[in-house]
Amino acid sequence: MSFHRRDFMKLGLGTLALHTVGLRPLFAAAERKNIPLCLQMYSVGGPFRENPEKVLAAVAEMGYKGVEYAGYPLPPAELRKLQDKYGLICSGTHTGRGQIENLEELKKTIEIHQTLGAKFIICPGMKNDGEAGWTEAAKKFSAASAVAREAGLYVGYHAHQHDFQKVDGGLSTWEVFADNSVPEVMLQNDLGHCVNSGNDPYALIRKYPGRTKTIHLKESDGKILGEGRVDWKLAFDLCESVGGIETYTIEYEAGMDRMEAAQKSAEAYYKIHG
């Protein structure tokens, strides 16, 4: 399947096909560490829903090695065929808490992830009532973790700014959830959300060793990687020495054209991480 600039412009994808050849030398250093760079497809939601194949092809051309889904524009089996066609893995998905906490639904969710070849079933966000509510959620995720681990998968939780607010005992809800869930429950911190909330993401990676198997590489203040307040060298060092990182995932939610932002983010990652 061939792609032309006019095709991408019709989809409103801006500069997504530009300048990728020149990035290839930058990819090598990060690849040597065998940590694939993935893109959270929520970042490019509109174009991805309109034309999944062209967007997946473009994402691969940008240098991403995988994707993380937040909803499916095609049946999972068809997405898997496209992943294989363009050499992409699926690291995991953002999946509603009901499909995790309800163990019968979780079994169906596991089957979908097995079709996609995905390892991480991640709840994208939730709210609970105080320390007791977060403790109860942690217990449910621990029960779900036991089921997922039998199939070789992990369940986890993705952080938003509200997850770093303090609750009854002086800890953040993120820490209450982490402290009361089994170590196999994965903690997908979001560096931008954490820094924007005024908290220390580096301390949290240290506090929960081995539980940062995947992390969202989001810059603070809606900026592209390296242009904000995240200390990327420290973050990468901690993920790789303490966190147990298996995949890095870029997410962008701010004002720039999303496909342009995905490309610029990949460029920045390979420059910083390499």
TORMIMAR-483409 format. One line per 3 residues: number of its first residue (from 0); for each residue x, y, z of N, C-alpha, C, O. Coordinates in steps of 0.2 Angstrom, whole numbers, plus 5000, padded with zeros to 4 digits. Atoms other than C-alpha are relative to their C-alpha. Example, Ala and Ser with C-alpha at 12.3 -4.5 7.8 and 13.67 -1.06 7.14 Angstrom:
<atoms>
0> 5004 4994 5000 5062 4978 5039 5004 5006 5000 5009 5005 5003 ~ 4996 4994 4999 5068 4995 5036 4996 5005 5003 4999 5011 5004;
</atoms>
This chain:
<atoms>
0> 5004 4994 5000 5000 5000 5000 5004 5006 5000 5009 5007 5004 ~ 4996 4994 5000 5008 5017 4995 4996 5005 5003 4990 5006 5003 ~ 5003 4994 4996 5005 5033 5004 5003 5006 4996 5009 5007 4995;
3> 4998 4994 5003 5006 5050 4996 4998 5006 5005 4994 5006 5009 ~ 5001 4994 4996 5007 5067 5005 4993 5003 5000 4990 5004 5005 ~ 5007 4998 5001 4990 5072 4998 4995 4996 5004 4990 4998 5007;
6> 5005 5004 4996 4982 5057 5006 5000 5002 5008 4995 5002 5011 ~ 5000 4998 4993 4988 5062 5023 4997 5007 5002 4994 5008 5007 ~ 5003 4993 4999 4983 5080 5021 4993 5000 5000 4990 5003 5003;
9> 5007 5001 5000 4966 5074 5017 4997 4998 5006 4992 5000 5008 ~ 5002 5002 4993 4965 5066 5034 5002 5005 5005 5000 5004 5011 ~ 4998 4994 4995 4972 5082 5042 5006 4997 5004 5006 4999 5010;
12> 4994 5003 4996 4988 5072 5047 5006 5005 5000 5011 5003 5003 ~ 4994 4995 5000 4999 5087 5044 5006 4997 4997 5007 4995 4992 ~ 4994 5001 5002 5017 5083 5043 5002 4993 5002 5008 4991 5003;
15> 4998 5006 4997 5016 5065 5049 5004 4996 4996 5008 4991 4998 ~ 4996 5004 5004 5025 5057 5034 5007 5003 4999 5011 5001 4995 ~ 4994 4996 5002 5039 5070 5034 5006 4998 5004 5005 4997 5010;
18> 4994 5000 4996 5057 5069 5039 5002 4993 5004 5006 4993 5008 ~ 4999 5006 4997 5056 5051 5045 5006 4996 4999 5010 4993 5003 ~ 4994 5003 5002 5071 5044 5035 5006 5002 5004 5010 4998 5006;
21> 4994 4997 4996 5083 5056 5044 5000 4997 5007 5005 4998 5011 ~ 5000 5002 4993 5077 5049 5061 5004 4993 5001 5006 4991 5007 ~ 4998 5007 4999 5083 5031 5058 5007 4999 5004 5007 4995 5008;
24> 4994 5001 4996 5101 5033 5064 4999 5001 5008 5002 4998 5012 ~ 5001 4999 4993 5094 5040 5081 4996 4994 5003 4997 4994 5009 ~ 5004 5006 4997 5083 5024 5083 5005 4995 5004 5003 4992 5009;
27> 4996 5005 4998 5098 5013 5086 5002 4999 5007 5002 4994 5010 ~ 4998 5000 4993 5104 5018 5103 4995 4997 5005 4996 4993 5009 ~ 5006 5002 4996 5087 5016 5111 4998 4993 4999 4997 4989 5004;
30> 5002 5006 5002 5084 5000 5102 5005 4995 5003 5003 4989 5005 ~ 4995 5005 4997 5100 4992 5109 4998 4998 5008 5000 4993 5010 ~ 5003 5001 4994 5091 4993 5126 4994 4995 5000 4992 4994 5006;
33> 5006 5004 5000 5077 4983 5120 4994 5002 5003 4990 4998 5006 ~ 5006 4997 4997 5064 4994 5127 4996 5004 4994 4998 5009 4992 ~ 5003 4997 5006 5051 4998 5113 4996 5006 5002 4994 5007 5008;
36> 5003 4994 4999 5044 5015 5111 4993 4999 4997 4992 4997 4991 ~ 5006 5001 5002 5025 5014 5110 4996 5007 5000 4998 5012 5003 ~ 5005 4994 5000 5011 5027 5106 4993 4999 5002 4990 4994 5000;
39> 5007 5000 4997 4995 5029 5116 4996 5003 4994 4996 5009 4993 ~ 5003 4997 5006 4983 5030 5101 4994 5004 5002 4991 5007 4997 ~ 5005 4994 4998 4971 5041 5111 5003 5007 4998 4999 5011 4996;
42> 4997 4994 5002 4984 5054 5106 4998 5002 4993 4998 5008 4991 ~ 5001 4998 5007 4979 5053 5088 4993 4997 4998 4992 4994 4993 ~ 5006 5004 5000 4961 5047 5091 4996 5001 4993 4993 4997 4990;
45> 5005 4999 5006 4951 5056 5076 5003 4997 4994 4999 4993 4991 ~ 4997 5003 5006 4963 5051 5062 5000 4992 5000 4999 4989 4996 ~ 5000 5007 4999 4965 5034 5069 4993 4996 4999 4993 4991 4996;
48> 5007 5003 5001 4946 5031 5070 4998 5000 4993 4995 4995 4990 ~ 5002 4999 5007 4944 5037 5052 5004 4995 4995 5001 4993 4991 ~ 4996 5004 5005 4958 5027 5044 5006 4996 5004 5012 4999 5004;
51> 4995 5003 4995 4967 5015 5056 5006 4997 4996 5012 4998 4999 ~ 4994 5003 5003 4978 5007 5043 5005 5005 4998 5011 5005 4999 ~ 4995 4995 5002 4986 5023 5036 5003 5003 5007 5009 5005 5006;
54> 4997 4998 4994 4989 5029 5054 5005 4995 5003 5010 4998 5005 ~ 4995 5005 4997 4997 5013 5060 5006 5000 4996 5012 4999 4998 ~ 4994 5000 5004 5008 5013 5045 5004 5006 5001 5010 5006 5001;
57> 4996 4994 4999 5013 5031 5048 5003 5000 5007 5009 5002 5008 ~ 4997 5000 4993 5016 5028 5067 5006 4995 4999 5011 4997 5003 ~ 4994 5004 5001 5028 5014 5062 5005 5003 4996 5011 5003 4998;
60> 4995 4996 5003 5037 5025 5050 5003 5005 5004 5009 5007 5003 ~ 4997 4995 4996 5039 5038 5063 5006 4997 5005 5010 5001 5008 ~ 4995 5003 4995 5050 5025 5073 4997 4997 5006 5000 4994 5010;
63> 5003 5003 4995 5037 5019 5085 5000 4992 4999 5000 4990 4993 ~ 4999 5008 5000 5039 5000 5089 4993 4997 5002 4992 4991 5001 ~ 5007 5003 4998 5021 4998 5096 4995 5005 5002 4996 5011 5001;
66> 5005 4996 4999 5005 5005 5101 4997 4998 5007 4998 4992 5009 ~ 5004 5001 4995 4994 5006 5116 4993 5003 4999 4992 5009 4997 ~ 5007 4998 5002 4975 5006 5113 4996 5003 5005 4997 5002 5011;
69> 5005 4998 4995 4961 5016 5121 4994 5000 4996 4991 5005 4994 ~ 5006 5001 5004 4946 5009 5112 5003 4997 4993 5009 4998 4991 ~ 4998 5004 5006 4946 4999 5095 4996 5003 4994 4990 5002 4994;
72> 5004 4997 5006 4942 5007 5078 4998 4994 4995 4994 4994 4991 ~ 5001 5006 5004 4942 4989 5071 5000 4994 5005 5002 4995 5011 ~ 5000 5005 4996 4939 4972 5078 5007 4998 5002 5012 4999 4998;
75> 4993 5001 4998 4955 4966 5088 5004 4996 4995 5010 4997 4994 ~ 4996 5005 5004 4959 4952 5076 5002 5004 4994 5008 5003 4991 ~ 4998 4996 5006 4959 4965 5061 5006 5005 5002 5011 5006 4998;
78> 4995 4995 4997 4970 4977 5072 5007 4996 5000 5012 4998 4998 ~ 4994 5004 4999 4982 4962 5075 5003 4999 4993 5009 4999 4993 ~ 4997 5001 5007 4984 4959 5056 5004 5006 4998 5009 5006 4995;
81> 4997 4994 5002 4988 4977 5054 5007 5001 5004 5012 5004 5001 ~ 4994 5000 4996 5000 4977 5068 5006 4996 4997 5012 4998 4996 ~ 4995 5005 5002 5009 4962 5061 5003 5003 4993 5009 5002 4991;
84> 4998 4998 5007 5009 4970 5043 5005 5006 5001 5010 5006 4997 ~ 4996 4994 5000 5018 4986 5049 5005 4999 5006 5009 5004 5008 ~ 4995 5002 4995 5029 4977 5062 4999 5004 5007 5004 5006 5010;
87> 5001 4996 4993 5021 4985 5078 4997 4995 5005 4994 4990 5003 ~ 5003 5003 4995 5017 4977 5094 4995 5004 5003 4994 5010 5002 ~ 5005 4996 4995 5003 4981 5106 5002 4998 5007 5002 4993 5009;
90> 4997 5001 4993 5010 4984 5123 4994 4998 5005 4995 4995 5010 ~ 5006 5001 4996 4993 4985 5131 4994 5005 4998 4994 5008 4993 ~ 5005 4996 5001 4977 4994 5132 4998 5004 5006 4999 5002 5012;
93> 5004 4997 4995 4967 5007 5142 4993 4997 5000 4990 4998 4995 ~ 5006 5004 4999 4952 4997 5148 4996 5002 5006 4999 5003 5011 ~ 5004 4998 4995 4938 5002 5159 5000 4996 5006 5001 4990 5006;
96> 4999 5003 4994 4938 4997 5177 4995 4994 5001 4997 4989 5004 ~ 5005 5006 5000 4922 4986 5175 5003 4994 4997 5001 4988 4999 ~ 4997 5006 5003 4932 4975 5163 5006 4997 5003 5008 4992 5001;
99> 4995 5003 4996 4945 4972 5176 4998 4998 5007 4999 4992 5008 ~ 5002 5002 4993 4936 4972 5193 4995 4994 4999 4995 4990 5004 ~ 5005 5006 5001 4922 4960 5186 5004 4994 4997 5006 4995 4991;
102> 4996 5005 5002 4931 4944 5185 4998 4996 4993 5002 4993 4990 ~ 5002 5003 5007 4920 4937 5171 5001 5004 4994 5003 5002 4989 ~ 4998 4996 5005 4922 4952 5161 5008 5000 4998 5010 5001 4993;
105> 4992 5000 5001 4941 4951 5164 5002 4994 4996 5007 4995 4992 ~ 4999 5006 5004 4941 4934 5156 5000 5002 4992 5004 5000 4988 ~ 5001 4997 5007 4934 4942 5140 5006 5005 4998 5008 5004 4992;
108> 4995 4995 5002 4946 4956 5141 5007 4997 4999 5011 4999 4995 ~ 4994 5003 5001 4961 4944 5143 5000 4997 4993 5005 4997 4990 ~ 5001 5003 5007 4955 4935 5127 5002 5005 4995 5005 5004 4990;
111> 4999 4994 5004 4955 4952 5118 5008 5001 5000 5011 5002 4994 ~ 4993 4999 4999 4973 4955 5124 5004 4995 4997 5009 4996 4994 ~ 4996 5006 5003 4979 4938 5119 5000 5001 4992 5004 4999 4989;
114> 5001 4999 5007 4972 4942 5101 5005 5005 4998 5008 5005 4993 ~ 4995 4995 5002 4982 4958 5101 5007 4999 5001 5011 5003 4999 ~ 4993 5001 4998 4997 4951 5108 5002 5005 5006 5008 5006 5007;
117> 4999 4994 4995 4996 4964 5123 5001 4997 5006 4998 4991 5008 ~ 4998 5003 4993 5003 4961 5140 4997 5004 5006 4995 5001 5011 ~ 5002 4995 4995 4996 4976 5150 4992 5002 4999 4991 5005 4994;
120> 5007 4997 5000 4977 4979 5154 5000 5005 5006 5001 5004 5012 ~ 4999 4994 4995 4977 4996 5162 4994 5004 5000 4991 5006 4995 ~ 5006 4995 4999 4963 5006 5169 5002 5007 5000 5007 5009 5003;
123> 4998 4994 5001 4964 5023 5163 4999 5006 5005 5001 5011 5004 ~ 5002 4995 4995 4957 5032 5178 4994 4998 5004 4989 4994 5001 ~ 5006 5002 4996 4945 5030 5192 5000 5005 5006 5005 5008 5008;
126> 5000 4996 4994 4939 5040 5207 4996 4995 5006 4992 4991 5004 ~ 5003 5004 4995 4935 5032 5224 4999 5005 5006 5002 5010 5007 ~ 5002 4995 4994 4929 5039 5241 5005 4998 5006 5005 4994 5009;
129> 4995 5000 4995 4944 5042 5252 5004 4994 5001 5004 4990 4996 ~ 4996 5005 4999 4956 5030 5259 4997 4993 5000 5000 4988 4997 ~ 5003 5007 5000 4944 5016 5262 4998 4998 4992 4998 4992 4991;
132> 5001 5002 5006 4938 5017 5244 5005 4998 4995 5005 4993 4991 ~ 4994 5001 5004 4955 5017 5236 5003 4993 5003 5006 4989 4999 ~ 4998 5007 4997 4959 5002 5248 4996 4994 4997 4999 4989 4995;
135> 5005 5005 5003 4944 4993 5242 5002 4998 4992 5002 4993 4990 ~ 4998 5001 5007 4949 4996 5224 5006 4996 4999 5007 4992 4994 ~ 4994 5003 5000 4966 4990 5227 4999 4992 5001 5003 4988 4998;
138> 5002 5007 4999 4959 4973 5234 4997 4997 4993 4999 4991 4992 ~ 5003 5003 5006 4949 4971 5218 5005 4999 4994 5005 4994 4991 ~ 4994 5001 5005 4964 4974 5207 5004 4995 5001 5007 4991 4997;
141> 4995 5006 4998 4974 4962 5217 4997 4993 4998 5000 4989 4995 ~ 5004 5006 5002 4960 4949 5214 5001 4999 4992 5002 4993 4990 ~ 5000 5000 5008 4960 4953 5195 5007 4998 4998 5008 4995 4993;
144> 4993 5002 5002 4979 4952 5195 5002 4993 5000 5005 4990 4996 ~ 4999 5007 4999 4979 4934 5201 4997 4996 4993 5000 4992 4991 ~ 5003 5003 5006 4968 4930 5186 5004 5001 4994 5005 4997 4990;
147> 4996 4998 5006 4978 4940 5173 5007 4996 5000 5009 4994 4995 ~ 4994 5003 5000 4994 4933 5179 5000 4992 4998 5005 4990 4995 ~ 5001 5007 5002 4988 4915 5176 5001 5000 4992 5003 4995 4989;
150> 5000 5000 5007 4987 4920 5158 5006 5004 4997 5007 5005 4991 ~ 4994 4997 5002 5004 4929 5158 4999 5008 4999 5004 5011 4996 ~ 5002 4993 5001 4996 4947 5158 5000 5003 5007 5001 5000 5012;
153> 5000 4996 4994 4996 4961 5170 4994 5005 5000 4992 5007 4995 ~ 5004 4994 5000 4983 4973 5176 5003 5006 5004 5008 5005 5007 ~ 4997 4995 4997 4987 4990 5181 4996 5006 5000 4990 5006 4998;
156> 5004 4994 5000 4982 5008 5184 5004 5006 4998 5010 5006 4999 ~ 4997 4994 5003 4986 5024 5175 4998 5007 5004 4993 5008 5006 ~ 5000 4995 4995 4989 5040 5185 4997 5007 4996 4999 5008 4990;
159> 5002 4993 5002 4980 5057 5183 5002 5005 5005 5004 5003 5011 ~ 4998 4995 4995 4983 5073 5192 4997 4999 5007 5000 5000 5012 ~ 5004 5001 4994 4969 5069 5205 5003 4994 5004 5002 4994 5010;
162> 4998 5006 4996 4978 5053 5210 5006 5002 5004 5008 4998 5008 ~ 4994 4998 4996 4992 5063 5218 4997 5005 5006 5001 5008 5009 ~ 5003 4996 4995 4980 5072 5230 5000 4996 5007 5000 4990 5006;
165> 4999 5003 4993 4982 5068 5249 4993 4998 5002 4988 5001 5001 ~ 5007 5002 4996 4968 5058 5258 5001 4999 5007 5006 5002 5010 ~ 5001 5000 4992 4964 5053 5276 5007 4999 5003 5008 5003 5008;
168> 4994 5002 4996 4981 5046 5281 5006 5004 4998 5012 5003 5000 ~ 4994 4996 5002 4992 5059 5273 5004 4998 4994 5008 5001 4991 ~ 4997 5002 5006 4997 5049 5258 4995 5002 4994 4989 5004 4995;
171> 5004 4998 5006 4991 5052 5240 4996 4993 4999 4997 4988 5001 ~ 5004 5005 5002 4978 5041 5233 5004 4995 4996 5002 4989 4996 ~ 4996 5004 5004 4991 5034 5221 5004 4995 5005 5004 4989 5004;
174> 4996 5004 4995 5001 5028 5236 4995 4995 5004 4997 4989 5005 ~ 5004 5004 4997 4986 5021 5245 4998 4994 4996 4998 4988 4998 ~ 5002 5005 5004 4981 5011 5230 5006 4995 4999 5006 4989 4999;
177> 4994 5004 5001 4999 5005 5228 5002 4996 5006 5003 4990 5006 ~ 4998 5004 4994 5002 5000 5246 4995 4995 5002 4997 4990 5005 ~ 5005 5005 4998 4986 4990 5247 4998 4995 4994 4994 4991 4995;
180> 5000 5005 5006 4988 4981 5230 5006 4995 5000 5011 4997 5002 ~ 4994 5004 5000 4999 4966 5227 5005 5003 4995 5004 5007 4991 ~ 4995 4997 5004 5016 4970 5219 4999 4999 4992 5002 5002 4988;
183> 5001 5002 5007 5010 4962 5203 4996 5005 4996 4995 5005 4990 ~ 5004 4995 5003 4998 4976 5200 5004 5006 4997 5008 5009 5001 ~ 4995 4995 5003 5007 4988 5188 4998 5007 5001 4992 5008 5001;
186> 5001 4993 4999 5008 5006 5191 5002 5005 4994 5008 5006 4993 ~ 4998 4996 5006 5008 5017 5175 4999 5007 5002 4994 5010 5001 ~ 5000 4993 4998 5013 5034 5181 5000 5004 4993 5002 5001 4988;
189> 5000 4996 5006 5011 5048 5169 5004 5006 5002 5002 5010 5007 ~ 4995 4995 4998 5026 5060 5171 4997 5007 5000 4998 5011 5004 ~ 5003 4994 5000 5017 5075 5165 4995 5002 5005 4995 5007 5008;
192> 5005 4999 4995 5002 5073 5176 5003 5001 5007 5001 5005 5011 ~ 4997 5000 4993 5013 5070 5191 5004 5006 5001 5003 5009 5007 ~ 4997 4993 5000 5024 5085 5188 4996 5006 5001 4996 5010 5005;
195> 5004 4995 4999 5010 5096 5185 4996 5000 5006 4993 5006 5008 ~ 5003 5000 4994 5002 5091 5201 5004 5002 5006 5001 5003 5011 ~ 4995 4997 4994 5017 5097 5211 5003 4994 5003 5006 4995 5009;
198> 4997 5006 4997 5023 5079 5215 5006 4998 4997 5008 5000 4992 ~ 4993 5002 5002 5039 5070 5213 4999 4993 4997 4999 4988 5001 ~ 5001 5006 5003 5037 5056 5200 5006 4995 5001 5006 4989 5001;
201> 4994 5004 4999 5055 5050 5203 5000 4997 5007 5002 4991 5007 ~ 5001 5003 4994 5052 5047 5221 4995 4994 5000 4996 4989 5004 ~ 5005 5005 5000 5037 5037 5217 5002 4993 4996 5001 4988 4998;
204> 4997 5005 5003 5047 5026 5205 5004 4996 5004 5004 4990 5005 ~ 4996 5003 4995 5059 5023 5218 4996 4996 5006 4998 4991 5008 ~ 5004 5003 4995 5046 5019 5231 4997 4993 4999 4996 4989 5003;
207> 5003 5006 5002 5038 5005 5221 5004 4997 4995 5002 4996 4989 ~ 4996 5003 5005 5052 4996 5213 4997 4994 4996 4993 4990 4999 ~ 5002 5006 5004 5048 4984 5199 4993 5001 4997 4990 4997 4994;
210> 5007 4999 5001 5030 4991 5197 4999 5005 4994 4993 5006 4992 ~ 5000 4995 5005 5034 5004 5183 5002 4996 4993 5007 4997 4990 ~ 4999 5004 5006 5033 4991 5169 4999 5004 4993 5002 5002 4988;
213> 5001 4995 5006 5026 5004 5157 4998 5007 5003 4996 5007 5009 ~ 5001 4993 4998 5025 5023 5159 4998 5004 4995 5000 5003 4989 ~ 5001 4996 5005 5018 5037 5150 5005 5006 5000 5006 5010 5005;
216> 4995 4995 5001 5031 5049 5143 4996 5006 4998 4996 5007 4992 ~ 5004 4994 5002 5021 5065 5144 5004 5006 5003 5006 5005 5009 ~ 4996 4994 4997 5030 5082 5146 4995 5004 5004 4989 5004 5003;
219> 5004 4996 4997 5024 5094 5158 4997 5006 4996 5000 5008 4991 ~ 5003 4994 5002 5013 5109 5154 4998 5000 4992 4998 5005 4989 ~ 5002 5001 5007 5007 5102 5137 5005 5001 4995 5004 5002 4989;
222> 4995 4999 5005 5024 5103 5129 5003 4994 4997 5001 4988 4999 ~ 4997 5006 5003 5034 5091 5118 5006 4998 5005 5009 5002 5008 ~ 4995 5003 4996 5047 5080 5127 5006 5005 5000 5009 5006 4994;
225> 4994 4996 5000 5062 5090 5133 4999 5008 5000 5004 5011 5001 ~ 5001 4993 5001 5054 5107 5132 4996 5002 5007 4995 5008 5008 ~ 5003 4998 4994 5046 5107 5150 5004 4998 5006 5010 4999 5006;
228> 4997 5001 4993 5050 5102 5168 5002 4993 5002 5005 4992 5007 ~ 4998 5007 4999 5052 5083 5167 5007 5000 4999 5010 5002 4994 ~ 4993 5001 5000 5070 5078 5171 5000 4993 4996 5000 4988 5000;
231> 5001 5006 5004 5070 5065 5157 5006 4995 5001 5005 4989 5001 ~ 4994 5005 4999 5088 5058 5160 4999 4996 5007 5000 4990 5007 ~ 5002 5003 4994 5083 5055 5178 4995 4995 5000 4995 4989 5002;
234> 5005 5005 5001 5067 5047 5173 5002 4994 4997 5000 4988 4999 ~ 4998 5006 5003 5074 5035 5161 5005 4996 5004 5004 4990 5004 ~ 4996 5004 4995 5088 5030 5173 4997 4996 5005 4998 4991 5006;
237> 5004 5004 4995 5076 5026 5186 4995 4995 4998 4995 4989 5001 ~ 5004 5005 5003 5064 5017 5175 5004 4994 4999 5002 4988 5000 ~ 4996 5006 5002 5078 5006 5169 5004 4997 5005 5006 4991 5005;
240> 4996 5003 4995 5087 5003 5185 4996 4998 5006 4998 4993 5009 ~ 5004 5001 4994 5073 5003 5198 4993 4997 4998 4990 4993 5001 ~ 5007 5001 5002 5056 5003 5189 4998 4993 4997 4992 4991 4997;
243> 5002 5006 5004 5057 4987 5179 4997 5001 4994 4993 4997 4991 ~ 5003 4998 5006 5052 4996 5163 5000 4995 4995 5006 4992 4994 ~ 5000 5005 5006 5047 4985 5148 4998 5004 4994 5000 5002 4989;
246> 5002 4996 5006 5039 4998 5137 4999 5007 5002 4997 5009 5007 ~ 5001 4993 5000 5039 5017 5135 4994 5002 4996 4994 4999 4990 ~ 5006 4998 5004 5023 5025 5129 4999 5007 5000 4999 5011 5006;
249> 5001 4992 5001 5021 5043 5123 4993 5001 4999 4989 4998 4996 ~ 5007 4997 5000 5005 5052 5126 5000 5007 4999 5004 5010 5003 ~ 5000 4993 5001 5001 5069 5120 4992 5002 5000 4989 4999 4996;
252> 5007 4998 4999 4985 5078 5124 4998 5008 4999 4993 5010 5000 ~ 5001 4993 5000 4988 5097 5121 4998 5002 4993 4995 4999 4990 ~ 5003 4997 5006 4985 5109 5107 5003 4999 4993 5000 5000 4988;
255> 4997 5001 5007 4997 5104 5093 4997 4995 4996 4993 4990 4999 ~ 5003 5005 5004 4991 5094 5078 5003 4993 5003 5009 4993 5004 ~ 4998 5006 4997 4991 5077 5085 5005 4995 4997 5010 4993 5000;
258> 4995 5004 5003 5001 5068 5072 5006 5003 4999 5012 5000 5000 ~ 4993 4996 5000 5014 5081 5071 5003 4999 5007 5009 4999 5007 ~ 4998 5001 4993 5015 5080 5090 5003 4993 5001 5008 4992 5004;
261> 4998 5007 4999 5017 5061 5089 5007 4999 4996 5012 4996 4999 ~ 4993 5001 5004 5032 5063 5076 5005 5004 5004 5010 5002 5005 ~ 4995 4996 4996 5040 5077 5086 5002 4997 5007 5008 4997 5009;
264> 4999 5003 4994 5038 5067 5102 5005 4994 4999 5010 4993 5003 ~ 4995 5005 5001 5047 5052 5094 5007 5003 4998 5012 5000 5001 ~ 4994 4997 5002 5061 5063 5087 5003 5002 5007 5009 5000 5008;
267> 4998 4998 4993 5063 5070 5105 5003 4994 5004 5008 4995 5007 ~ 4998 5006 4996 5063 5053 5113 5007 4997 4998 5011 4996 5002 ~ 4994 5003 5003 5077 5046 5102 5006 5004 5001 5011 5002 5002;
270> 4994 4996 4999 5088 5061 5104 5001 5000 5008 5007 5000 5010 ~ 4998 4999 4993 5086 5062 5123 5002 4993 5003 5007 4992 5007 ~ 4998 5007 4997 5086 5043 5127 5006 4997 4997 5009 4993 5001;
273> 4994 5003 5004 5099 5038 5114 5007 5003 5003 5012 5001 5001;
</atoms>
